[in-house]
Amino acid sequence: METLAIGIYGIGALLALLAFGVPVAIVLATVGAAGLWFVGGQPLLLTTFRTLPFGVVSDYQFVVLPMFIFMGTLAARTGLVSELYNAAYRWMSRLRGSLYMTTTLASAGFAAISGSTVVNAVVFTRMALPEMLRHGYDPKLSSGCIAAAGTFAALIPPSIIMVVYAVMTGESVGQLLIAGVVPGLLTAGAYVLAIPVLVRLMPDAAPTTLERFSFSERLVSLKPIWAVILLSGVVLGGIYGGLLFPSSAATVGAAGVLLIGLARLRIGWADLRDSLEETASLTGMIFFIIIGGLIFSRFLVNSGVTGEFNDFLTSSGMTKAAFLAVIVVVYLILGCLIDSLSIMIVTMPIVYPLLKPLAIDPIWFGVLIVKLIELSTITPPVGLNLFAVLTAAEGKVSTRQIYIGVLPFVLIELIVLAVLIAFPEISLWLPAQMSGK
């Protein structure tokens, strides 16, 4: 009981420090290290610090993280986004609210070569928001749409948050990435179907004057996006067909974006340097958080907290449905207070061991968790994508406007989440067909 009490005090200290705004990586590593010393003394602490950090950063499969980040940062500088946006607009222009649909479809397309929700949100804020405002679209719904559509990168591979889940749980990176394809496309489809309803319910949300393009003009707009189709096809097709490991697929994708950018004379030395610096910075931050999370996880295991939770769940008779309901409520509450990556790192060491007693498929659960993480990036007051849009908008929209504008999309996300919970096959069918499963 003494070590269990230490574990509970450690969780309390973690939450208190996070509430005071201490960076999550520092909190996880510090509390985890102190807990290991209290539970197992100096030998356990030193053994953990000698082996765990090196074991994480030297694992070859984790090269997928910097490669996917590099792929996204390069793609944002090649002009591929503007080509996607132009093609989507020409095909959607005859419908009222077409720029909302355009942003949704282009963001889904860019998600297939990005992997970062923040990158998606920033890129489309700078490109789409001025166009929306110039055409008389509502600033609230415009900014909300951009922030929400940016979350597609959390599910549609290559997804950085999916890789982090795999790192934390030891599940297959490839199966998790493929599992996000259909739910991600389903979410984008739900947005496109809901937008005509929104503009009908909110008459001032979009102008009634529509721009029209001929069929030949629409066909021509598809020509430049071959690069996005090729890249996503190579990356996803390689993983799905068992031809490429996720790490090699990420490397091939990053090299492909670089070659396309160089061939089109759209990437210079300054762009390459900035992309490398951004990749190094983001990768270092993510690995610092992962290492801190694994240290804290080892502390929870050695203190007995994880085992006690497992035993309590088994003896309490909690059903699978009740467990999922608790997870949804807890994640939605945490999403209003803590950033998305921190939520996963803090909760996964406690939650993941509970899946086996309830016979919950960890791949399906990973999709649900990422969907909840998606929601956390757009739920006020602490939503990473909301802040990204506000920063990139440079005063064009206010905090209040984006908080109001994102609410309809939060509702859509909740409906999609309910569908994914009710029908696990949506997430599991595609991974089950993978070669070499």
Contacts in CASP RR format, 6 or more apart in sequence:
PFRMAT RR
TARGET T0000
AUTHOR 0000-0000-0000
METHOD contacts of the structure
MODEL  1
METLAIGIYGIGALLALLAFGVPVAIVLATVGAAGLWFVGGQPLLLTTFR
TLPFGVVSDYQFVVLPMFIFMGTLAARTGLVSELYNAAYRWMSRLRGSLY
MTTTLASAGFAAISGSTVVNAVVFTRMALPEMLRHGYDPKLSSGCIAAAG
TFAALIPPSIIMVVYAVMTGESVGQLLIAGVVPGLLTAGAYVLAIPVLVR
LMPDAAPTTLERFSFSERLVSLKPIWAVILLSGVVLGGIYGGLLFPSSAA
TVGAAGVLLIGLARLRIGWADLRDSLEETASLTGMIFFIIIGGLIFSRFL
VNSGVTGEFNDFLTSSGMTKAAFLAVIVVVYLILGCLIDSLSIMIVTMPI
VYPLLKPLAIDPIWFGVLIVKLIELSTITPPVGLNLFAVLTAAEGKVSTR
QIYIGVLPFVLIELIVLAVLIAFPEISLWLPAQMSGK
3 39 0 8 1.000
3 302 0 8 1.000
3 303 0 8 1.000
3 304 0 8 1.000
4 303 0 8 1.000
4 304 0 8 1.000
4 305 0 8 1.000
4 308 0 8 1.000
6 35 0 8 1.000
6 38 0 8 1.000
6 39 0 8 1.000
6 303 0 8 1.000
7 35 0 8 1.000
7 39 0 8 1.000
7 299 0 8 1.000
7 300 0 8 1.000
7 303 0 8 1.000
7 304 0 8 1.000
7 305 0 8 1.000
8 305 0 8 1.000
10 31 0 8 1.000
10 32 0 8 1.000
10 34 0 8 1.000
10 35 0 8 1.000
10 299 0 8 1.000
11 300 0 8 1.000
11 305 0 8 1.000
13 31 0 8 1.000
14 27 0 8 1.000
14 28 0 8 1.000
14 31 0 8 1.000
14 296 0 8 1.000
14 346 0 8 1.000
17 27 0 8 1.000
17 30 0 8 1.000
17 31 0 8 1.000
18 24 0 8 1.000
18 27 0 8 1.000
18 338 0 8 1.000
18 342 0 8 1.000
18 346 0 8 1.000
19 337 0 8 1.000
24 289 0 8 1.000
24 338 0 8 1.000
24 339 0 8 1.000
24 341 0 8 1.000
24 342 0 8 1.000
24 345 0 8 1.000
24 346 0 8 1.000
25 285 0 8 1.000
25 288 0 8 1.000
25 289 0 8 1.000
25 291 0 8 1.000
25 292 0 8 1.000
28 289 0 8 1.000
28 292 0 8 1.000
28 293 0 8 1.000
28 295 0 8 1.000
28 296 0 8 1.000
28 345 0 8 1.000
28 346 0 8 1.000
29 288 0 8 1.000
29 291 0 8 1.000
29 292 0 8 1.000
29 293 0 8 1.000
29 295 0 8 1.000
29 296 0 8 1.000
31 296 0 8 1.000
31 299 0 8 1.000
32 292 0 8 1.000
32 295 0 8 1.000
32 296 0 8 1.000
32 298 0 8 1.000
32 299 0 8 1.000
33 45 0 8 1.000
33 48 0 8 1.000
33 49 0 8 1.000
33 295 0 8 1.000
33 299 0 8 1.000
35 299 0 8 1.000
35 303 0 8 1.000
36 44 0 8 1.000
36 45 0 8 1.000
36 48 0 8 1.000
36 295 0 8 1.000
36 298 0 8 1.000
36 299 0 8 1.000
36 302 0 8 1.000
37 44 0 8 1.000
37 45 0 8 1.000
39 299 0 8 1.000
39 302 0 8 1.000
39 303 0 8 1.000
40 302 0 8 1.000
44 302 0 8 1.000
48 295 0 8 1.000
48 298 0 8 1.000
49 295 0 8 1.000
52 291 0 8 1.000
52 294 0 8 1.000
52 295 0 8 1.000
52 298 0 8 1.000
53 291 0 8 1.000
56 62 0 8 1.000
56 167 0 8 1.000
56 287 0 8 1.000
56 290 0 8 1.000
56 291 0 8 1.000
56 294 0 8 1.000
57 287 0 8 1.000
57 291 0 8 1.000
60 247 0 8 1.000
61 173 0 8 1.000
61 245 0 8 1.000
61 246 0 8 1.000
61 247 0 8 1.000
62 163 0 8 1.000
62 167 0 8 1.000
62 247 0 8 1.000
62 287 0 8 1.000
63 247 0 8 1.000
63 250 0 8 1.000
63 251 0 8 1.000
64 158 0 8 1.000
64 163 0 8 1.000
64 173 0 8 1.000
64 246 0 8 1.000
64 247 0 8 1.000
64 249 0 8 1.000
64 250 0 8 1.000
65 160 0 8 1.000
65 163 0 8 1.000
65 164 0 8 1.000
65 283 0 8 1.000
65 286 0 8 1.000
65 287 0 8 1.000
66 279 0 8 1.000
66 280 0 8 1.000
66 283 0 8 1.000
67 247 0 8 1.000
67 250 0 8 1.000
67 251 0 8 1.000
67 253 0 8 1.000
67 254 0 8 1.000
68 115 0 8 1.000
68 158 0 8 1.000
68 159 0 8 1.000
68 160 0 8 1.000
68 163 0 8 1.000
68 250 0 8 1.000
68 254 0 8 1.000
69 115 0 8 1.000
69 116 0 8 1.000
69 160 0 8 1.000
69 278 0 8 1.000
69 279 0 8 1.000
69 282 0 8 1.000
69 283 0 8 1.000
70 254 0 8 1.000
70 275 0 8 1.000
70 276 0 8 1.000
70 279 0 8 1.000
71 113 0 8 1.000
71 114 0 8 1.000
71 115 0 8 1.000
71 158 0 8 1.000
71 250 0 8 1.000
71 253 0 8 1.000
71 254 0 8 1.000
71 257 0 8 1.000
72 113 0 8 1.000
72 114 0 8 1.000
72 115 0 8 1.000
72 116 0 8 1.000
72 119 0 8 1.000
72 257 0 8 1.000
73 119 0 8 1.000
73 274 0 8 1.000
73 275 0 8 1.000
73 278 0 8 1.000
73 279 0 8 1.000
74 254 0 8 1.000
74 257 0 8 1.000
74 258 0 8 1.000
74 261 0 8 1.000
74 267 0 8 1.000
74 271 0 8 1.000
74 272 0 8 1.000
74 275 0 8 1.000
75 81 0 8 1.000
75 110 0 8 1.000
75 113 0 8 1.000
75 114 0 8 1.000
75 257 0 8 1.000
76 114 0 8 1.000
76 119 0 8 1.000
76 123 0 8 1.000
77 266 0 8 1.000
77 267 0 8 1.000
77 271 0 8 1.000
77 274 0 8 1.000
77 275 0 8 1.000
78 257 0 8 1.000
78 260 0 8 1.000
78 261 0 8 1.000
78 264 0 8 1.000
78 266 0 8 1.000
78 267 0 8 1.000
79 266 0 8 1.000
80 110 0 8 1.000
80 113 0 8 1.000
80 225 0 8 1.000
80 227 0 8 1.000
80 228 0 8 1.000
80 257 0 8 1.000
80 260 0 8 1.000
81 106 0 8 1.000
81 110 0 8 1.000
81 123 0 8 1.000
81 124 0 8 1.000
81 127 0 8 1.000
82 127 0 8 1.000
83 224 0 8 1.000
83 225 0 8 1.000
83 228 0 8 1.000
84 105 0 8 1.000
84 106 0 8 1.000
84 109 0 8 1.000
84 110 0 8 1.000
84 225 0 8 1.000
84 228 0 8 1.000
85 102 0 8 1.000
85 103 0 8 1.000
85 106 0 8 1.000
85 124 0 8 1.000
85 127 0 8 1.000
85 128 0 8 1.000
86 221 0 8 1.000
86 224 0 8 1.000
87 106 0 8 1.000
87 221 0 8 1.000
87 222 0 8 1.000
87 224 0 8 1.000
87 225 0 8 1.000
88 101 0 8 1.000
88 102 0 8 1.000
88 103 0 8 1.000
88 105 0 8 1.000
88 106 0 8 1.000
89 98 0 8 1.000
89 99 0 8 1.000
89 102 0 8 1.000
90 213 0 8 1.000
90 217 0 8 1.000
90 218 0 8 1.000
90 221 0 8 1.000
91 218 0 8 1.000
91 221 0 8 1.000
92 98 0 8 1.000
92 99 0 8 1.000
92 101 0 8 1.000
92 102 0 8 1.000
92 105 0 8 1.000
93 210 0 8 1.000
93 211 0 8 1.000
93 212 0 8 1.000
93 213 0 8 1.000
94 210 0 8 1.000
94 212 0 8 1.000
95 101 0 8 1.000
95 196 0 8 1.000
95 210 0 8 1.000
96 196 0 8 1.000
96 199 0 8 1.000
96 206 0 8 1.000
96 207 0 8 1.000
96 208 0 8 1.000
96 210 0 8 1.000
97 137 0 8 1.000
97 195 0 8 1.000
97 196 0 8 1.000
97 199 0 8 1.000
97 205 0 8 1.000
97 206 0 8 1.000
98 206 0 8 1.000
98 210 0 8 1.000
98 211 0 8 1.000
99 128 0 8 1.000
99 131 0 8 1.000
99 132 0 8 1.000
99 135 0 8 1.000
99 137 0 8 1.000
99 142 0 8 1.000
99 206 0 8 1.000
100 132 0 8 1.000
100 137 0 8 1.000
100 141 0 8 1.000
100 142 0 8 1.000
100 145 0 8 1.000
100 195 0 8 1.000
100 198 0 8 1.000
100 199 0 8 1.000
100 206 0 8 1.000
101 191 0 8 1.000
101 192 0 8 1.000
101 195 0 8 1.000
102 128 0 8 1.000
103 124 0 8 1.000
103 128 0 8 1.000
103 132 0 8 1.000
103 145 0 8 1.000
103 146 0 8 1.000
103 149 0 8 1.000
104 145 0 8 1.000
104 149 0 8 1.000
104 188 0 8 1.000
104 189 0 8 1.000
104 191 0 8 1.000
104 192 0 8 1.000
104 195 0 8 1.000
105 188 0 8 1.000
105 192 0 8 1.000
106 124 0 8 1.000
106 128 0 8 1.000
107 120 0 8 1.000
107 124 0 8 1.000
107 146 0 8 1.000
107 149 0 8 1.000
107 150 0 8 1.000
107 152 0 8 1.000
107 153 0 8 1.000
107 188 0 8 1.000
108 149 0 8 1.000
108 152 0 8 1.000
108 156 0 8 1.000
108 184 0 8 1.000
108 185 0 8 1.000
108 188 0 8 1.000
109 152 0 8 1.000
109 156 0 8 1.000
109 228 0 8 1.000
109 232 0 8 1.000
110 120 0 8 1.000
110 123 0 8 1.000
110 124 0 8 1.000
110 153 0 8 1.000
110 228 0 8 1.000
111 120 0 8 1.000
111 150 0 8 1.000
111 152 0 8 1.000
111 153 0 8 1.000
111 155 0 8 1.000
111 156 0 8 1.000
112 156 0 8 1.000
112 157 0 8 1.000
112 158 0 8 1.000
112 228 0 8 1.000
112 231 0 8 1.000
112 232 0 8 1.000
112 235 0 8 1.000
112 236 0 8 1.000
113 158 0 8 1.000
113 228 0 8 1.000
113 231 0 8 1.000
113 232 0 8 1.000
113 235 0 8 1.000
113 253 0 8 1.000
113 257 0 8 1.000
114 120 0 8 1.000
114 153 0 8 1.000
114 158 0 8 1.000
115 153 0 8 1.000
115 154 0 8 1.000
115 156 0 8 1.000
115 157 0 8 1.000
115 158 0 8 1.000
115 159 0 8 1.000
115 160 0 8 1.000
116 153 0 8 1.000
116 160 0 8 1.000
116 282 0 8 1.000
117 150 0 8 1.000
117 151 0 8 1.000
117 152 0 8 1.000
117 153 0 8 1.000
117 154 0 8 1.000
117 161 0 8 1.000
117 340 0 8 1.000
117 374 0 8 1.000
117 377 0 8 1.000
117 384 0 8 1.000
117 385 0 8 1.000
118 384 0 8 1.000
118 385 0 8 1.000
118 388 0 8 1.000
119 153 0 8 1.000
120 149 0 8 1.000
120 150 0 8 1.000
120 151 0 8 1.000
120 152 0 8 1.000
120 153 0 8 1.000
121 146 0 8 1.000
121 147 0 8 1.000
121 150 0 8 1.000
121 385 0 8 1.000
121 388 0 8 1.000
121 389 0 8 1.000
121 392 0 8 1.000
122 388 0 8 1.000
122 389 0 8 1.000
122 391 0 8 1.000
122 392 0 8 1.000
124 146 0 8 1.000
124 149 0 8 1.000
124 150 0 8 1.000
125 143 0 8 1.000
125 146 0 8 1.000
125 388 0 8 1.000
125 389 0 8 1.000
125 392 0 8 1.000
125 393 0 8 1.000
126 392 0 8 1.000
128 142 0 8 1.000
128 146 0 8 1.000
129 142 0 8 1.000
129 143 0 8 1.000
129 146 0 8 1.000
129 389 0 8 1.000
129 392 0 8 1.000
129 393 0 8 1.000
129 396 0 8 1.000
129 397 0 8 1.000
130 396 0 8 1.000
132 139 0 8 1.000
132 142 0 8 1.000
133 139 0 8 1.000
133 142 0 8 1.000
133 396 0 8 1.000
135 207 0 8 1.000
136 206 0 8 1.000
136 207 0 8 1.000
137 205 0 8 1.000
137 206 0 8 1.000
137 207 0 8 1.000
138 202 0 8 1.000
138 204 0 8 1.000
138 205 0 8 1.000
138 206 0 8 1.000
139 396 0 8 1.000
139 397 0 8 1.000
139 401 0 8 1.000
140 397 0 8 1.000
140 401 0 8 1.000
140 402 0 8 1.000
140 404 0 8 1.000
140 405 0 8 1.000
141 198 0 8 1.000
141 202 0 8 1.000
141 205 0 8 1.000
141 405 0 8 1.000
141 408 0 8 1.000
142 397 0 8 1.000
143 389 0 8 1.000
143 390 0 8 1.000
143 393 0 8 1.000
143 397 0 8 1.000
143 401 0 8 1.000
143 402 0 8 1.000
143 405 0 8 1.000
143 406 0 8 1.000
144 378 0 8 1.000
144 389 0 8 1.000
144 402 0 8 1.000
144 405 0 8 1.000
144 406 0 8 1.000
144 409 0 8 1.000
145 191 0 8 1.000
145 195 0 8 1.000
145 405 0 8 1.000
145 409 0 8 1.000
146 389 0 8 1.000
147 377 0 8 1.000
147 378 0 8 1.000
147 385 0 8 1.000
147 386 0 8 1.000
147 388 0 8 1.000
147 389 0 8 1.000
147 402 0 8 1.000
147 406 0 8 1.000
147 409 0 8 1.000
148 191 0 8 1.000
148 378 0 8 1.000
148 385 0 8 1.000
148 406 0 8 1.000
148 409 0 8 1.000
148 410 0 8 1.000
148 412 0 8 1.000
148 413 0 8 1.000
149 188 0 8 1.000
149 191 0 8 1.000
150 385 0 8 1.000
151 187 0 8 1.000
151 374 0 8 1.000
151 375 0 8 1.000
151 377 0 8 1.000
151 378 0 8 1.000
151 385 0 8 1.000
151 413 0 8 1.000
152 184 0 8 1.000
152 187 0 8 1.000
152 188 0 8 1.000
153 159 0 8 1.000
153 160 0 8 1.000
154 161 0 8 1.000
154 162 0 8 1.000
154 340 0 8 1.000
154 370 0 8 1.000
154 371 0 8 1.000
154 373 0 8 1.000
154 374 0 8 1.000
154 377 0 8 1.000
155 162 0 8 1.000
155 180 0 8 1.000
155 181 0 8 1.000
155 183 0 8 1.000
155 184 0 8 1.000
155 187 0 8 1.000
155 367 0 8 1.000
155 370 0 8 1.000
155 371 0 8 1.000
155 374 0 8 1.000
156 180 0 8 1.000
156 181 0 8 1.000
156 184 0 8 1.000
156 185 0 8 1.000
156 188 0 8 1.000
157 177 0 8 1.000
157 178 0 8 1.000
157 180 0 8 1.000
157 181 0 8 1.000
157 235 0 8 1.000
157 236 0 8 1.000
157 239 0 8 1.000
158 177 0 8 1.000
158 235 0 8 1.000
158 249 0 8 1.000
158 250 0 8 1.000
159 177 0 8 1.000
159 180 0 8 1.000
159 370 0 8 1.000
160 286 0 8 1.000
161 340 0 8 1.000
161 341 0 8 1.000
161 344 0 8 1.000
161 370 0 8 1.000
161 373 0 8 1.000
162 173 0 8 1.000
162 176 0 8 1.000
162 177 0 8 1.000
162 180 0 8 1.000
162 366 0 8 1.000
162 370 0 8 1.000
163 173 0 8 1.000
163 176 0 8 1.000
163 177 0 8 1.000
163 246 0 8 1.000
164 286 0 8 1.000
164 290 0 8 1.000
164 341 0 8 1.000
164 344 0 8 1.000
164 345 0 8 1.000
165 171 0 8 1.000
165 176 0 8 1.000
165 344 0 8 1.000
165 348 0 8 1.000
165 366 0 8 1.000
165 369 0 8 1.000
165 370 0 8 1.000
166 172 0 8 1.000
166 173 0 8 1.000
166 174 0 8 1.000
166 176 0 8 1.000
167 290 0 8 1.000
168 290 0 8 1.000
168 293 0 8 1.000
168 294 0 8 1.000
168 297 0 8 1.000
168 344 0 8 1.000
168 345 0 8 1.000
168 348 0 8 1.000
168 349 0 8 1.000
168 352 0 8 1.000
169 348 0 8 1.000
169 352 0 8 1.000
169 362 0 8 1.000
171 362 0 8 1.000
171 363 0 8 1.000
171 366 0 8 1.000
172 363 0 8 1.000
173 246 0 8 1.000
173 247 0 8 1.000
174 239 0 8 1.000
174 246 0 8 1.000
174 431 0 8 1.000
174 434 0 8 1.000
175 363 0 8 1.000
175 431 0 8 1.000
175 434 0 8 1.000
175 437 0 8 1.000
176 363 0 8 1.000
176 366 0 8 1.000
176 367 0 8 1.000
176 431 0 8 1.000
177 236 0 8 1.000
177 239 0 8 1.000
177 246 0 8 1.000
178 236 0 8 1.000
178 239 0 8 1.000
178 240 0 8 1.000
178 430 0 8 1.000
178 431 0 8 1.000
178 434 0 8 1.000
179 363 0 8 1.000
179 364 0 8 1.000
179 366 0 8 1.000
179 367 0 8 1.000
179 427 0 8 1.000
179 428 0 8 1.000
179 430 0 8 1.000
179 431 0 8 1.000
180 367 0 8 1.000
180 370 0 8 1.000
180 427 0 8 1.000
180 430 0 8 1.000
181 236 0 8 1.000
181 430 0 8 1.000
182 426 0 8 1.000
182 427 0 8 1.000
182 429 0 8 1.000
182 430 0 8 1.000
183 367 0 8 1.000
183 371 0 8 1.000
183 416 0 8 1.000
183 420 0 8 1.000
183 426 0 8 1.000
183 427 0 8 1.000
186 416 0 8 1.000
186 419 0 8 1.000
186 420 0 8 1.000
186 426 0 8 1.000
187 371 0 8 1.000
187 374 0 8 1.000
187 412 0 8 1.000
187 413 0 8 1.000
187 416 0 8 1.000
190 412 0 8 1.000
190 415 0 8 1.000
190 416 0 8 1.000
191 409 0 8 1.000
191 412 0 8 1.000
194 408 0 8 1.000
194 412 0 8 1.000
198 205 0 8 1.000
198 408 0 8 1.000
199 205 0 8 1.000
199 206 0 8 1.000
213 221 0 8 1.000
227 260 0 8 1.000
231 253 0 8 1.000
231 256 0 8 1.000
231 257 0 8 1.000
231 260 0 8 1.000
234 249 0 8 1.000
234 252 0 8 1.000
234 253 0 8 1.000
234 256 0 8 1.000
235 244 0 8 1.000
235 249 0 8 1.000
235 250 0 8 1.000
235 252 0 8 1.000
235 253 0 8 1.000
237 243 0 8 1.000
237 244 0 8 1.000
238 244 0 8 1.000
238 249 0 8 1.000
239 245 0 8 1.000
239 246 0 8 1.000
239 249 0 8 1.000
239 434 0 8 1.000
240 430 0 8 1.000
240 433 0 8 1.000
240 434 0 8 1.000
240 435 0 8 1.000
241 434 0 8 1.000
241 435 0 8 1.000
241 436 0 8 1.000
242 434 0 8 1.000
242 435 0 8 1.000
242 436 0 8 1.000
243 435 0 8 1.000
244 252 0 8 1.000
258 267 0 8 1.000
258 272 0 8 1.000
261 267 0 8 1.000
286 341 0 8 1.000
289 341 0 8 1.000
289 342 0 8 1.000
289 345 0 8 1.000
290 345 0 8 1.000
292 345 0 8 1.000
293 345 0 8 1.000
293 346 0 8 1.000
293 349 0 8 1.000
296 345 0 8 1.000
296 346 0 8 1.000
296 349 0 8 1.000
297 348 0 8 1.000
297 349 0 8 1.000
300 306 0 8 1.000
300 349 0 8 1.000
300 350 0 8 1.000
301 307 0 8 1.000
301 349 0 8 1.000
305 350 0 8 1.000
306 349 0 8 1.000
306 350 0 8 1.000
306 353 0 8 1.000
307 353 0 8 1.000
309 350 0 8 1.000
309 353 0 8 1.000
309 354 0 8 1.000
310 353 0 8 1.000
310 354 0 8 1.000
310 357 0 8 1.000
313 323 0 8 1.000
313 354 0 8 1.000
313 357 0 8 1.000
313 358 0 8 1.000
314 357 0 8 1.000
318 358 0 8 1.000
319 358 0 8 1.000
320 358 0 8 1.000
320 359 0 8 1.000
320 360 0 8 1.000
323 354 0 8 1.000
323 358 0 8 1.000
323 360 0 8 1.000
324 360 0 8 1.000
324 368 0 8 1.000
324 421 0 8 1.000
327 351 0 8 1.000
327 368 0 8 1.000
327 369 0 8 1.000
327 372 0 8 1.000
328 372 0 8 1.000
328 417 0 8 1.000
328 421 0 8 1.000
330 347 0 8 1.000
331 343 0 8 1.000
331 347 0 8 1.000
331 369 0 8 1.000
331 372 0 8 1.000
331 373 0 8 1.000
331 375 0 8 1.000
331 376 0 8 1.000
332 372 0 8 1.000
332 375 0 8 1.000
332 376 0 8 1.000
332 379 0 8 1.000
334 343 0 8 1.000
334 347 0 8 1.000
334 376 0 8 1.000
335 343 0 8 1.000
335 375 0 8 1.000
335 376 0 8 1.000
335 379 0 8 1.000
335 382 0 8 1.000
335 383 0 8 1.000
336 376 0 8 1.000
336 379 0 8 1.000
336 380 0 8 1.000
336 381 0 8 1.000
336 382 0 8 1.000
337 382 0 8 1.000
338 346 0 8 1.000
338 376 0 8 1.000
338 382 0 8 1.000
339 376 0 8 1.000
339 382 0 8 1.000
339 383 0 8 1.000
339 384 0 8 1.000
340 373 0 8 1.000
340 374 0 8 1.000
340 376 0 8 1.000
340 377 0 8 1.000
340 383 0 8 1.000
340 384 0 8 1.000
341 373 0 8 1.000
343 373 0 8 1.000
343 376 0 8 1.000
344 369 0 8 1.000
344 373 0 8 1.000
348 369 0 8 1.000
352 362 0 8 1.000
355 361 0 8 1.000
355 362 0 8 1.000
355 365 0 8 1.000
361 424 0 8 1.000
361 428 0 8 1.000
363 427 0 8 1.000
363 428 0 8 1.000
363 431 0 8 1.000
364 424 0 8 1.000
364 427 0 8 1.000
364 428 0 8 1.000
367 420 0 8 1.000
367 427 0 8 1.000
368 417 0 8 1.000
368 420 0 8 1.000
368 421 0 8 1.000
368 427 0 8 1.000
371 413 0 8 1.000
371 416 0 8 1.000
371 417 0 8 1.000
371 420 0 8 1.000
372 417 0 8 1.000
374 413 0 8 1.000
375 410 0 8 1.000
375 413 0 8 1.000
375 414 0 8 1.000
375 417 0 8 1.000
376 383 0 8 1.000
376 384 0 8 1.000
377 383 0 8 1.000
377 384 0 8 1.000
377 385 0 8 1.000
377 386 0 8 1.000
378 385 0 8 1.000
378 386 0 8 1.000
378 406 0 8 1.000
378 409 0 8 1.000
378 410 0 8 1.000
378 413 0 8 1.000
379 410 0 8 1.000
380 386 0 8 1.000
380 403 0 8 1.000
380 406 0 8 1.000
381 403 0 8 1.000
386 402 0 8 1.000
386 403 0 8 1.000
386 406 0 8 1.000
389 397 0 8 1.000
389 402 0 8 1.000
390 397 0 8 1.000
390 399 0 8 1.000
390 402 0 8 1.000
419 426 0 8 1.000
420 426 0 8 1.000
420 427 0 8 1.000
431 437 0 8 1.000
END
